[in-house]
């Protein structure tokens, strides 16, 4: 029983301390200290900054081609939301450096109002995670993570891209660190006239022309960390984001509208790491503002301002080398004020207490059990639980299983929108069962992950006899399916190959009607192939999306037909500092939609350059 090797692997993955030794190996600081613990028990897909460059248009495009998530986008760059394992957008949690950032008003994240650049890694975790990451982590969670290195000196890079439809995308980053201090600053700016045409897609009597579809966004990220003692670190992470989206219209003389959004996220953390325990105390402030303009030439027609004050403490202790306990406490004050929505000044207190225990039986067998209670002002919340196990049965086969209960409490809009808000809403709850089978044969690896979800008290907005819509707890949902992933990596001489392909089957039905939910394709497959030789690199991406219903009655005439998209690109590195690249998106010139009546662009191009200092 080589438990020492198991602990070395475990604690090295934490990235901040090593049990069994008095001297810390403290070379990086990870703001989301739970993520590496999650990876010990659950499969997590990690998207690197280099991966982002392949799908740099926006976060929607990135997740569409590099994850199993179905992204519903009202035309390129417009309002966008995720569907994870057949769940709704509100049942997917966006987590920024360990803090849940779903909108207090909408209960979800608008994918295109979150920047794609500025993170050191983007992690996609399928399955329930409410015990650790809170409300909305039912279908899965998307983690936007920043990391600070120590003893790396000065580094900088610049990325600049020009694309079809007058699209310009720029990102710059610089960092400096020594043995005590680390700082990283980055900024991005994206603008697009977005005036693409799809003549084959006829609306009325003319082909589609994306009139009034332009958008822009800019973001600034600043992170810093300082070692105040041998085992203590103070860190800060800040993000500012500003965006504007013009909503497409179908006729030249149509009414032109737009949506502006601004977000601020700031987080300070005090971390203590010793040979047996760690404690992370975080204080965060997040602000989300938006304004809707029903006419570009008129003042805003509606809007809202949300402010969140968050305090979170994460305590982790090894009682014995095999037994680890983890206690997480969180308190939030959510404030909001609406404009022309019937929502006045509102405030809500949210608290939670969670406990997890991890038992490392041997280096090849481990278990984790968790329990959590949320205290949401004026809303009843269920007792949550989770249980996970991981068994390395053989060198070539690993197995995992997970049971969990998860939830989502009603958003401000659900409760207070007038007319229609419903103060009697119950929280949505789910019971999740996940399995994971990993097979490894040399350089080839395949993962099969069947899953099952039973969701109760689904919140849906329905028309009322009074002429307005209102949210109610409606039906139950049963979701089940299979996620699979296959990877192959091979390097010989100057040649390097990488193949990464995934297939997802998602059956998500209304238990009352036994019909598939809207915007949940039964089949989705993605594939990425990379080949590198010396200073040249080539890649190709494929996406297949199956038939997708856009109504609750599985009406075939209004469904979105299946489609296949192919992207490709080539790049050349010069003197290991300069890279020039060329990309062709939608090489097959396919006419396709992700949301009914809003076609996406046909074949389009981009050229980009990166400089590393």
C-alpha positions as CSV (number, residue, x, y, z in Angstrom):
1,X,0.0,0.0,0.0
2,X,2.0,3.0,-1.2
3,X,-0.1,5.7,0.3
4,X,2.9,8.1,0.3
5,X,3.0,8.1,-3.5
6,X,-0.7,8.7,-3.6
7,X,-0.5,11.7,-1.4
8,X,2.4,13.2,-3.4
9,X,0.2,12.9,-6.5
10,X,-2.8,14.4,-4.6
11,X,-1.0,17.3,-3.1
12,X,1.1,18.1,-6.2
13,X,-2.2,18.5,-8.0
14,X,-3.3,21.1,-5.5
15,X,-0.4,23.2,-6.8
16,X,0.2,24.9,-3.5
17,X,1.5,22.5,-0.9
18,X,2.9,19.0,-0.3
19,X,1.9,16.9,2.7
20,X,4.5,14.8,4.3
21,X,7.2,17.6,3.9
22,X,7.6,20.8,5.9
23,X,8.9,22.8,3.0
24,X,6.2,24.0,0.6
25,X,6.4,23.5,-3.1
26,X,4.7,26.8,-3.8
27,X,5.3,27.8,-7.4
28,X,1.8,28.6,-8.6
29,X,-1.3,30.2,-7.1
30,X,-4.7,28.8,-8.3
31,X,-7.6,31.0,-7.4
32,X,-10.1,28.1,-7.6
33,X,-8.6,25.9,-5.0
34,X,-11.4,23.3,-5.3
35,X,-10.9,22.5,-9.0
36,X,-7.9,20.3,-8.6
37,X,-9.7,18.4,-5.8
38,X,-12.7,18.0,-8.1
39,X,-10.4,16.5,-10.8
40,X,-9.4,13.7,-8.4
41,X,-12.9,12.3,-8.7
42,X,-14.5,13.6,-11.9
43,X,-13.5,14.0,-15.5
44,X,-12.9,17.7,-16.4
45,X,-12.2,19.0,-19.9
46,X,-9.5,21.7,-19.9
47,X,-9.3,24.3,-22.6
48,X,-5.9,26.1,-22.8
49,X,-5.1,29.6,-24.1
50,X,-3.7,28.0,-27.3
51,X,-7.0,26.2,-27.8
52,X,-8.8,29.5,-27.5
53,X,-6.9,30.9,-30.5
54,X,-8.6,28.3,-32.8
55,X,-12.1,29.6,-31.9
56,X,-11.4,33.2,-30.9
57,X,-14.6,34.8,-32.2
58,X,-16.3,34.5,-28.9
59,X,-16.8,32.1,-26.0
60,X,-19.9,30.6,-27.7
61,X,-17.8,29.4,-30.7
62,X,-15.1,28.1,-28.4
63,X,-17.5,26.0,-26.3
64,X,-19.5,24.8,-29.3
65,X,-16.4,23.3,-31.0
66,X,-14.4,22.2,-28.0
67,X,-16.9,20.8,-25.6
68,X,-20.1,18.7,-25.4
69,X,-22.3,21.7,-24.6
70,X,-25.0,22.8,-27.0
71,X,-24.8,26.6,-27.5
72,X,-27.9,28.5,-28.5
73,X,-26.8,31.7,-30.2
74,X,-29.3,34.2,-31.7
75,X,-26.9,34.8,-34.6
76,X,-23.1,35.3,-34.4
77,X,-22.2,37.4,-31.4
78,X,-25.8,37.9,-30.1
79,X,-27.5,36.6,-27.0
80,X,-26.2,33.1,-26.3
81,X,-27.0,30.4,-23.7
82,X,-25.7,26.9,-22.9
83,X,-27.6,23.6,-22.8
84,X,-25.6,21.0,-20.8
85,X,-26.7,17.4,-20.9
86,X,-30.2,18.5,-21.9
87,X,-30.6,21.0,-19.0
88,X,-31.5,24.6,-19.3
89,X,-29.2,27.6,-19.3
90,X,-30.2,28.4,-15.7
91,X,-29.0,24.9,-14.8
92,X,-25.5,25.5,-15.9
93,X,-23.2,27.3,-13.4
94,X,-20.5,29.8,-14.6
95,X,-17.7,29.9,-12.0
96,X,-15.1,32.6,-12.1
97,X,-12.0,31.7,-9.9
98,X,-14.2,29.7,-7.6
99,X,-17.1,32.2,-7.4
100,X,-20.5,31.5,-9.0
101,X,-21.2,34.4,-11.3
102,X,-24.7,33.5,-12.7
103,X,-26.8,36.6,-13.0
104,X,-29.1,37.3,-10.0
105,X,-31.7,38.6,-12.4
106,X,-31.6,35.9,-15.1
107,X,-30.2,33.0,-13.1
108,X,-27.8,32.2,-15.9
109,X,-24.8,33.5,-17.8
110,X,-25.0,35.1,-21.2
111,X,-22.1,33.3,-23.0
112,X,-21.3,36.2,-25.3
113,X,-21.2,38.6,-22.5
114,X,-18.3,36.7,-20.9
115,X,-14.9,37.3,-22.6
116,X,-13.1,34.3,-24.2
117,X,-9.6,35.7,-23.5
118,X,-7.9,36.5,-20.2
119,X,-8.0,33.1,-18.4
120,X,-5.2,30.7,-17.9
121,X,-7.5,27.7,-18.4
122,X,-11.2,27.1,-19.0
123,X,-12.5,23.9,-17.3
124,X,-15.7,22.2,-18.3
125,X,-17.2,19.8,-15.8
126,X,-20.2,17.7,-16.6
127,X,-22.7,16.6,-13.9
128,X,-24.0,18.1,-10.7
129,X,-21.8,20.2,-8.4
130,X,-24.1,22.2,-6.2
131,X,-22.4,21.0,-3.0
132,X,-19.2,22.9,-4.0
133,X,-20.3,25.5,-6.6
134,X,-23.9,26.4,-5.5
135,X,-27.1,27.2,-7.3
136,X,-27.4,26.2,-10.9
137,X,-24.7,23.5,-11.0
138,X,-27.2,20.9,-12.1
139,X,-26.3,19.9,-15.7
140,X,-22.7,21.0,-15.3
141,X,-20.4,24.0,-14.7
142,X,-18.0,26.1,-16.8
143,X,-15.0,27.4,-14.9
144,X,-13.0,30.5,-15.9
145,X,-9.7,30.2,-14.0
146,X,-6.7,32.4,-13.5
147,X,-3.3,31.2,-12.2
148,X,-0.3,33.2,-11.0
149,X,3.2,31.8,-11.3
150,X,6.2,32.6,-9.1
151,X,9.9,32.8,-10.1
152,X,9.1,33.1,-13.8
153,X,10.5,36.6,-14.4
154,X,9.0,38.8,-17.2
155,X,6.7,37.3,-19.9
156,X,4.4,39.0,-22.4
157,X,2.4,38.2,-25.5
158,X,0.3,39.9,-28.1
159,X,-2.5,38.3,-30.2
160,X,-4.1,40.2,-33.1
161,X,-6.6,38.9,-35.6
162,X,-8.5,40.3,-38.6
163,X,-11.5,38.3,-39.8
164,X,-14.4,38.4,-42.2
165,X,-17.3,40.9,-41.7
166,X,-14.9,43.6,-40.5
167,X,-14.0,41.7,-37.3
168,X,-10.9,42.7,-35.3
169,X,-9.8,40.8,-32.2
170,X,-6.9,41.9,-30.1
171,X,-5.5,40.5,-26.8
172,X,-2.3,41.4,-24.9
173,X,-0.9,40.0,-21.7
174,X,2.1,40.7,-19.5
175,X,3.4,39.1,-16.3
176,X,6.2,39.4,-13.9
177,X,7.1,37.2,-10.9
178,X,9.9,36.5,-8.5
179,X,10.1,34.3,-5.4
180,X,7.7,36.5,-3.4
181,X,5.6,38.5,-5.8
182,X,3.6,37.8,-9.0
183,X,1.5,40.1,-11.2
184,X,-0.3,39.5,-14.4
185,X,-2.2,42.1,-16.5
186,X,-4.2,41.4,-19.7
187,X,-6.7,43.2,-21.9
188,X,-8.8,42.3,-24.9
189,X,-10.8,44.3,-27.5
190,X,-13.2,42.7,-30.1
191,X,-15.3,44.6,-32.6
192,X,-17.3,43.4,-35.6
193,X,-19.7,44.9,-38.1
194,X,-21.0,41.3,-38.4
195,X,-22.8,42.1,-41.6
196,X,-22.8,38.6,-43.0
197,X,-25.3,37.3,-45.6
198,X,-27.0,33.9,-46.1
199,X,-28.9,34.2,-49.4
200,X,-30.2,30.6,-49.2
201,X,-31.9,31.3,-45.9
202,X,-35.1,33.0,-47.0
203,X,-37.0,35.2,-44.5
204,X,-40.2,36.5,-46.1
205,X,-39.3,37.0,-49.7
206,X,-35.5,37.7,-49.4
207,X,-32.4,36.0,-48.3
208,X,-31.1,36.6,-44.8
209,X,-28.9,39.7,-44.3
210,X,-27.6,40.2,-40.8
211,X,-28.7,43.9,-40.6
212,X,-27.9,45.7,-37.3
213,X,-25.8,42.8,-36.1
214,X,-22.7,44.6,-35.1
215,X,-21.1,44.1,-31.6
216,X,-18.0,45.0,-29.6
217,X,-16.6,44.1,-26.2
218,X,-13.5,45.0,-24.2
219,X,-12.1,43.5,-21.0
220,X,-9.3,44.1,-18.6
221,X,-7.9,41.5,-16.1
222,X,-5.4,42.2,-13.3
223,X,-4.1,39.6,-10.9
224,X,-1.5,39.8,-8.2
225,X,-0.2,37.6,-5.4
226,X,2.3,38.2,-2.6
227,X,3.8,35.8,-0.1
228,X,3.5,37.5,3.2
229,X,5.1,34.5,5.1
230,X,6.4,31.1,4.3
231,X,3.0,29.6,4.4
232,X,0.7,32.6,3.7
233,X,-0.3,34.3,0.5
234,X,-2.4,37.4,-0.2
235,X,-3.9,37.4,-3.8
236,X,-6.2,39.6,-5.8
237,X,-8.0,39.1,-9.1
238,X,-10.0,41.7,-11.0
239,X,-12.0,41.7,-14.2
240,X,-13.8,44.6,-16.0
241,X,-15.9,43.9,-19.0
242,X,-17.9,46.3,-21.3
243,X,-20.0,45.2,-24.3
244,X,-22.6,46.2,-26.8
245,X,-24.7,43.9,-29.0
246,X,-27.0,45.1,-31.7
247,X,-29.9,42.8,-32.3
248,X,-30.4,41.6,-35.9
249,X,-33.4,42.6,-37.8
250,X,-34.9,41.0,-41.0
251,X,-35.8,44.1,-43.0
252,X,-33.8,47.3,-43.8
253,X,-36.6,49.5,-42.4
254,X,-37.0,47.4,-39.2
255,X,-36.7,48.9,-35.7
256,X,-33.0,48.8,-34.7
257,X,-32.3,47.7,-31.1
258,X,-29.3,47.0,-28.9
259,X,-28.2,45.6,-25.6
260,X,-25.4,47.0,-23.5
261,X,-23.7,45.1,-20.6
262,X,-21.0,46.0,-18.0
263,X,-19.6,43.6,-15.4
264,X,-17.1,44.1,-12.6
265,X,-15.6,41.2,-10.7
266,X,-13.1,41.6,-7.9
267,X,-11.7,39.0,-5.5
268,X,-9.2,39.1,-2.7
269,X,-8.0,35.9,-1.0
270,X,-5.8,35.1,2.0
271,X,-4.4,31.6,1.8
272,X,-2.6,29.6,4.5
273,X,-0.9,26.3,3.6
274,X,1.0,24.1,5.9
275,X,2.0,20.4,6.0
276,X,-1.4,19.2,7.1
277,X,-3.9,22.0,6.5
278,X,-4.9,24.7,4.2
279,X,-7.4,27.6,4.5
280,X,-8.6,30.0,1.9
281,X,-10.5,33.1,2.9
282,X,-12.1,35.0,0.0
283,X,-14.0,38.3,-0.2
284,X,-15.5,39.2,-3.5
285,X,-17.6,41.9,-5.1
286,X,-19.4,41.4,-8.4
287,X,-21.5,43.9,-10.3
288,X,-23.7,43.2,-13.4
289,X,-25.4,46.1,-15.2
290,X,-27.4,46.0,-18.5
291,X,-29.5,48.3,-20.6
292,X,-31.9,47.5,-23.4
293,X,-32.6,50.1,-26.1
294,X,-35.8,49.5,-28.1
295,X,-34.6,52.2,-30.5
296,X,-30.9,53.1,-31.0
297,X,-31.8,56.8,-31.1
298,X,-33.9,56.7,-27.9
299,X,-32.9,56.4,-24.2
300,X,-32.8,52.9,-22.7
301,X,-36.2,51.2,-22.5
302,X,-35.3,48.8,-19.6
303,X,-32.4,47.7,-17.6
304,X,-31.1,46.5,-14.2
305,X,-28.2,46.8,-11.8
306,X,-27.0,43.9,-9.6
307,X,-24.4,43.9,-6.9
308,X,-23.2,40.9,-4.9
309,X,-21.0,40.9,-1.8
310,X,-19.5,37.5,-1.2
311,X,-17.5,36.0,1.7
312,X,-16.2,32.4,1.5
313,X,-14.0,30.3,3.6
314,X,-12.6,26.9,2.5
315,X,-10.8,24.9,5.3
316,X,-9.0,21.6,4.4
317,X,-7.3,19.3,6.9
318,X,-5.7,15.9,6.8
319,X,-6.6,14.0,10.0
320,X,-4.4,11.1,8.8
321,X,-2.5,10.6,5.6
322,X,-5.6,8.7,4.3
323,X,-8.4,10.9,5.8
324,X,-9.1,14.4,4.7
325,X,-11.9,16.7,5.8
326,X,-13.0,19.9,4.0
327,X,-15.4,22.5,5.4
328,X,-16.8,25.4,3.2
329,X,-18.8,28.3,4.5
330,X,-20.2,31.1,2.3
331,X,-22.3,34.2,2.8
332,X,-23.7,36.5,0.1
333,X,-25.7,39.7,0.0
334,X,-27.4,40.0,-3.4
335,X,-28.7,43.4,-4.3
336,X,-30.6,44.5,-7.4
337,X,-32.5,47.4,-8.9
338,X,-34.6,47.2,-12.1
339,X,-35.6,49.8,-14.5
340,X,-39.0,49.6,-16.4
341,X,-39.4,46.0,-15.2
342,X,-41.5,46.4,-12.1
343,X,-38.5,45.4,-10.0
344,X,-37.6,48.0,-7.4
345,X,-34.7,47.9,-5.0
346,X,-34.4,44.4,-3.7
347,X,-32.0,42.5,-1.5
348,X,-31.5,38.9,-0.6
349,X,-29.2,37.1,1.9
350,X,-27.8,33.7,0.9
351,X,-25.7,31.5,3.2
352,X,-24.4,28.0,3.0
353,X,-22.4,25.4,5.0
354,X,-20.8,22.4,3.3
355,X,-18.7,19.5,4.6
356,X,-16.8,17.0,2.6
357,X,-14.7,14.0,3.7
358,X,-12.2,12.2,1.4
359,X,-10.9,8.7,2.2
360,X,-7.8,7.5,0.3
361,X,-8.1,3.7,0.9
362,X,-5.0,2.9,-1.3
363,X,-3.2,4.7,-4.1
364,X,-5.7,3.2,-6.5
365,X,-9.0,3.6,-4.6
366,X,-10.5,6.8,-3.1
367,X,-13.9,8.1,-2.0
368,X,-15.5,11.5,-1.3
369,X,-18.8,12.3,0.5
370,X,-20.3,15.7,0.9
371,X,-23.3,17.4,2.4
372,X,-24.5,21.0,2.2
373,X,-27.3,23.2,3.5
374,X,-28.2,26.5,1.9
375,X,-30.1,29.3,3.6
376,X,-31.8,31.5,1.1
377,X,-33.9,34.3,2.4
378,X,-37.6,33.7,2.0
379,X,-36.9,30.5,-0.1
380,X,-36.9,26.9,1.1
381,X,-33.8,25.1,0.0
382,X,-33.2,21.3,0.1
383,X,-30.4,19.4,1.8
384,X,-27.8,18.6,-0.8
385,X,-25.4,15.7,-0.9
386,X,-22.8,14.1,-3.0
387,X,-20.9,10.8,-3.1
388,X,-18.0,10.0,-5.5
389,X,-15.6,7.1,-5.9
390,X,-12.6,6.5,-8.1
391,X,-11.0,3.1,-8.7
392,X,-7.9,2.5,-10.8
393,X,-8.8,-1.1,-11.4
394,X,-5.9,-1.7,-13.8
395,X,-3.2,0.2,-15.6
396,X,-5.4,0.4,-18.6
397,X,-8.8,0.8,-16.9
398,X,-10.1,3.4,-14.4
399,X,-13.7,3.6,-13.1
400,X,-15.6,6.3,-11.3
401,X,-19.2,6.8,-10.0
402,X,-21.0,9.8,-8.5
403,X,-24.4,10.4,-6.9
404,X,-25.5,13.9,-6.0
405,X,-28.5,16.1,-5.2
406,X,-28.4,19.6,-6.7
407,X,-30.6,22.7,-7.0
408,X,-31.3,26.1,-8.4
409,X,-33.2,28.7,-6.5
410,X,-35.4,31.2,-8.3
411,X,-33.8,34.3,-9.8
412,X,-34.8,38.0,-9.2
413,X,-36.8,38.0,-12.5
414,X,-38.6,34.8,-11.5
415,X,-39.7,36.3,-8.2
416,X,-40.1,40.1,-8.8
417,X,-40.7,40.8,-12.5
418,X,-43.9,42.8,-12.9
419,X,-46.3,41.7,-14.1
420,X,-45.7,38.0,-13.6
421,X,-43.2,37.5,-10.8
422,X,-44.1,34.6,-8.5
423,X,-43.1,34.7,-4.9
424,X,-44.4,31.2,-4.3
425,X,-41.9,29.4,-6.6
426,X,-40.0,26.4,-5.3
427,X,-36.3,25.7,-6.0
428,X,-35.5,23.3,-8.8
429,X,-33.9,20.1,-7.6
430,X,-32.2,17.3,-9.3
431,X,-30.8,13.8,-8.5
432,X,-27.8,13.0,-10.6
433,X,-26.1,9.7,-11.2
434,X,-22.8,9.6,-13.2
435,X,-20.4,6.9,-14.2
436,X,-17.1,7.1,-15.8
437,X,-15.0,4.5,-17.6
438,X,-11.5,5.3,-18.8
439,X,-9.5,3.0,-21.1
440,X,-5.9,3.7,-21.9
441,X,-3.8,1.8,-24.5
442,X,-0.5,3.4,-25.0
443,X,-1.0,6.8,-26.6
444,X,-4.7,6.2,-27.1
445,X,-7.4,6.9,-24.4
446,X,-11.1,6.6,-24.5
447,X,-13.7,7.7,-21.9
448,X,-17.3,6.6,-21.7
449,X,-19.6,8.5,-19.3
450,X,-23.2,7.4,-19.0
451,X,-25.4,9.7,-16.9
452,X,-28.9,10.1,-15.5
453,X,-30.7,13.2,-14.1
454,X,-34.1,13.5,-12.5
455,X,-35.2,17.2,-12.3
456,X,-38.2,18.3,-10.3
457,X,-40.0,21.7,-9.9
458,X,-38.8,22.9,-13.3
459,X,-39.4,26.7,-13.5
460,X,-41.0,27.7,-16.8
461,X,-42.5,31.0,-18.0
462,X,-46.0,30.4,-19.4
463,X,-48.7,32.7,-20.8
464,X,-51.5,33.6,-18.4
465,X,-55.2,34.4,-19.0
466,X,-54.4,38.0,-18.2
467,X,-52.2,38.6,-21.2
468,X,-48.8,38.3,-19.7
469,X,-46.3,35.5,-19.0
470,X,-45.5,34.2,-15.5
471,X,-43.0,31.7,-14.0
472,X,-44.4,28.5,-12.4
473,X,-43.1,25.2,-11.2
474,X,-44.3,23.0,-14.0
475,X,-43.2,19.5,-15.0
476,X,-40.5,17.0,-14.1
477,X,-37.6,16.3,-16.5
478,X,-35.8,13.0,-17.0
479,X,-32.4,13.3,-18.8
480,X,-30.1,10.5,-19.6
481,X,-27.4,9.8,-22.1
482,X,-23.8,9.1,-22.9
483,X,-20.8,11.4,-23.2
484,X,-17.7,9.9,-24.8
485,X,-14.2,11.2,-25.6
486,X,-11.3,9.7,-27.5
487,X,-7.8,11.1,-27.6
488,X,-4.6,10.1,-29.3
489,X,-1.2,11.8,-29.0
490,X,1.9,10.8,-30.8
491,X,5.3,12.5,-31.3
492,X,8.2,11.1,-33.3
493,X,11.1,13.3,-34.5
494,X,9.8,16.6,-35.7
495,X,6.3,15.2,-36.2
496,X,3.5,15.6,-33.6
497,X,-0.1,14.3,-34.0
498,X,-3.1,14.9,-31.7
499,X,-6.6,13.7,-32.2
500,X,-9.4,14.6,-29.8
501,X,-13.0,13.6,-30.6
502,X,-16.2,13.4,-28.6
503,X,-19.7,12.2,-29.1
504,X,-22.7,13.0,-26.9
505,X,-26.2,11.4,-26.8
506,X,-28.7,13.5,-24.8
507,X,-32.2,12.3,-24.2
508,X,-34.1,14.9,-22.1
509,X,-37.9,14.5,-21.9
510,X,-40.8,16.2,-20.2
511,X,-42.2,13.4,-18.0
512,X,-45.7,14.6,-18.6
513,X,-45.6,14.4,-22.4
514,X,-42.6,12.1,-22.9
515,X,-41.3,14.5,-25.5
516,X,-37.8,15.9,-26.1
517,X,-37.1,19.3,-24.6
518,X,-36.6,22.3,-26.9
519,X,-33.1,23.0,-28.2
520,X,-31.7,19.7,-26.9
521,X,-30.2,17.8,-29.9
522,X,-30.1,14.0,-29.4
523,X,-26.7,13.8,-31.1
524,X,-23.7,16.0,-31.0
525,X,-20.1,15.1,-32.1
526,X,-17.0,17.2,-32.2
527,X,-13.5,16.4,-33.4
528,X,-10.1,18.2,-33.5
529,X,-7.1,17.0,-35.4
530,X,-3.7,18.6,-35.1
531,X,-0.5,18.0,-36.9
532,X,2.8,19.7,-36.4
533,X,6.1,19.5,-38.2
534,X,9.0,21.6,-37.1
535,X,7.7,25.2,-37.3
536,X,4.4,24.4,-39.1
537,X,1.1,23.4,-37.5
538,X,-2.2,22.4,-39.1
539,X,-5.5,21.7,-37.5
540,X,-9.0,20.7,-38.6
541,X,-12.2,20.8,-36.5
542,X,-15.5,19.1,-37.2
543,X,-18.9,19.6,-35.6
544,X,-22.0,17.5,-36.2
545,X,-25.2,18.5,-34.6
546,X,-28.3,16.3,-34.9
547,X,-31.9,17.2,-35.4
548,X,-33.0,19.8,-32.8
549,X,-36.6,20.6,-31.9
550,X,-37.6,24.2,-31.4
551,X,-41.0,23.5,-29.9
552,X,-42.4,21.4,-27.0
553,X,-44.4,19.1,-29.3
554,X,-41.5,17.7,-31.4
555,X,-42.9,19.5,-34.4
556,X,-40.7,18.4,-37.3
557,X,-41.6,21.3,-39.6
558,X,-40.1,23.8,-37.3
559,X,-37.1,21.8,-36.1
560,X,-33.5,22.6,-37.0
561,X,-32.1,20.1,-39.4
562,X,-28.9,18.3,-38.6
563,X,-25.7,19.9,-39.9
564,X,-21.9,19.4,-40.2
565,X,-19.4,22.2,-39.9
566,X,-15.7,22.0,-40.8
567,X,-13.0,24.5,-39.7
568,X,-9.4,24.4,-40.6
569,X,-6.2,26.4,-40.0
570,X,-2.5,26.6,-40.5
571,X,0.2,28.5,-38.6
572,X,3.9,29.0,-38.8
573,X,6.3,29.8,-35.9
574,X,9.3,32.0,-36.5
575,X,12.2,32.2,-34.1
576,X,9.9,30.7,-31.4
577,X,8.6,34.2,-30.8
578,X,6.4,35.0,-33.8
579,X,3.5,33.1,-35.1
580,X,1.4,33.8,-38.2
581,X,-1.8,31.9,-38.8
582,X,-4.7,31.6,-41.3
583,X,-8.1,30.1,-40.5
584,X,-11.1,29.1,-42.6
585,X,-14.3,28.7,-40.7
586,X,-17.2,26.7,-42.1
587,X,-15.1,25.4,-44.9
588,X,-18.1,23.4,-46.2
589,X,-20.1,26.6,-46.6
590,X,-23.0,25.1,-44.7
591,X,-26.2,26.9,-44.0
592,X,-27.1,26.2,-40.3
593,X,-28.8,27.7,-37.3
594,X,-28.4,27.1,-33.5
595,X,-31.6,29.1,-32.8
596,X,-34.6,29.1,-35.1
597,X,-34.6,32.0,-37.7
598,X,-31.1,33.2,-36.9
599,X,-28.6,31.5,-39.4
600,X,-24.9,31.6,-38.6
601,X,-22.3,32.7,-41.1
602,X,-21.3,30.7,-44.1
603,X,-17.6,30.3,-45.1
604,X,-15.5,33.0,-43.6
605,X,-11.8,33.7,-43.0
606,X,-9.3,35.1,-40.5
607,X,-5.6,35.9,-40.3
608,X,-3.8,36.3,-37.1
609,X,-0.4,36.9,-35.5
610,X,1.1,36.4,-32.1
611,X,4.3,37.8,-30.6
612,X,5.8,36.3,-27.4
613,X,8.4,38.3,-25.4
